[in-house]
């Protein structure tokens, strides 16, 4: 037999989802401001100082700005309440946003790689870089590393994979600014090829991270289960519920940063239907309280005859 529980049993997961949405909005708006300033300063300074690496880093910051708005859009939709068309809620907007972020990073990275290769094929056209580029690259490195640490702290506090992805996106920017800075130093020291080489490395790093994020998000959209450690923790919570004699057929699937769980609970066959229902209600309450589970659907099996209700009718 299967059953659902009253609406008030959903409060733990809903509260966590709302807290995550608020944190995502605050941290992302901080990122918007930082990336807007950096995009403008880097591209303008890159053009004035004739640094391809700095221009590439500015384009990277521009992609971050677009990515921030994708995250804000996803956060807005993911915190909508469940409705008739989306009975489990809209949390998967976060997975879709991560997929878009990955595709965006991949496209930007490949474009930067192509542009750098064209420059390397014509080394005589590489102009010396002005010292202004180095100062701007250093400023960008400091700003992006600070932004990464702030966003990662928020993401870990609310346990949001989308925010973690966006935070590491900021760290990739810091790494790219470091590479660009080294390329500019090389150009100023009399090795002009190092500036487009820096742009090439940045492009490769961006494309690689985009592929990783996109591939991971695609699997989440295909109902990938959570890792074995988390599954084992949920199983233990169910098994420790008074009245539960065993747990089997435990399945999980990701719904944004939350989890949807199905489980079969074995209870004493001599109990009444009401008593078995109460045990399942308590098991569900414990799971929603202790884990990032959005919903748990239980199926109660009699402990003495665990397969009886699965046998074909005579």
Rosetta blueprint (number, residue, H / E / L):
1 X L
2 X E
3 X E
4 X L
5 X L
6 X L
7 X H
8 X H
9 X H
10 X H
11 X H
12 X H
13 X H
14 X H
15 X H
16 X H
17 X H
18 X H
19 X H
20 X H
21 X H
22 X H
23 X H
24 X H
25 X H
26 X H
27 X H
28 X H
29 X H
30 X H
31 X H
32 X H
33 X H
34 X H
35 X H
36 X H
37 X H
38 X H
39 X H
40 X H
41 X H
42 X H
43 X H
44 X H
45 X H
46 X H
47 X H
48 X H
49 X H
50 X L
51 X L
52 X H
53 X H
54 X H
55 X H
56 X H
57 X H
58 X H
59 X H
60 X H
61 X H
62 X H
63 X H
64 X H
65 X H
66 X H
67 X H
68 X H
69 X H
70 X H
71 X H
72 X H
73 X H
74 X H
75 X H
76 X H
77 X H
78 X H
79 X L
80 X L
81 X L
82 X L
83 X L
84 X L
85 X L
86 X L
87 X L
88 X L
89 X L
90 X L
91 X L
92 X H
93 X H
94 X H
95 X H
96 X H
97 X H
98 X H
99 X H
100 X H
101 X H
102 X H
103 X H
104 X H
105 X H
106 X H
107 X H
108 X H
109 X H
110 X H
111 X H
112 X H
113 X H
114 X H
115 X H
116 X H
117 X H
118 X H
119 X H
120 X H
121 X H
122 X L
123 X H
124 X H
125 X H
126 X L
127 X L
128 X L
129 X L
130 X L
131 X L
132 X H
133 X H
134 X H
135 X H
136 X H
137 X H
138 X H
139 X H
140 X H
141 X H
142 X H
143 X H
144 X H
145 X H
146 X H
147 X H
148 X H
149 X H
150 X H
151 X H
152 X H
153 X H
154 X H
155 X H
156 X H
157 X H
158 X H
159 X L
160 X L
161 X H
162 X H
163 X H
164 X H
165 X H
166 X H
167 X H
168 X H
169 X H
170 X H
171 X H
172 X H
173 X H
174 X H
175 X H
176 X H
177 X H
178 X H
179 X H
180 X H
181 X H
182 X H
183 X H
184 X H
185 X H
186 X H
187 X H
188 X H
189 X L
190 X L
191 X L
192 X L
193 X H
194 X H
195 X H
196 X H
197 X H
198 X H
199 X H
200 X H
201 X H
202 X H
203 X H
204 X H
205 X H
206 X H
207 X H
208 X H
209 X H
210 X H
211 X H
212 X H
213 X H
214 X H
215 X H
216 X H
217 X H
218 X H
219 X H
220 X H
221 X H
222 X L
223 X L
224 X L
225 X L
226 X L
227 X L
228 X H
229 X H
230 X H
231 X H
232 X H
233 X H
234 X H
235 X H
236 X H
237 X H
238 X H
239 X H
240 X L
241 X L
242 X L
243 X L
244 X L
245 X L
246 X E
247 X E
248 X E
249 X E
250 X E
251 X E
252 X E
253 X E
254 X E
255 X E
256 X L
257 X L
258 X E
259 X E
260 X E
261 X E
262 X E
263 X E
264 X E
265 X E
266 X E
267 X E
268 X L
269 X L
270 X L
271 X L
272 X L
273 X H
274 X H
275 X H
276 X H
277 X H
278 X H
279 X H
280 X H
281 X H
282 X H
283 X H
284 X H
285 X H
286 X H
287 X H
288 X H
289 X H
290 X H
291 X L
292 X L
293 X E
294 X E
295 X E
296 X E
297 X E
298 X E
299 X E
300 X E
301 X E
302 X E
303 X L
304 X L
305 X L
306 X L
307 X L
308 X H
309 X H
310 X H
311 X L
312 X L
313 X L
314 X L
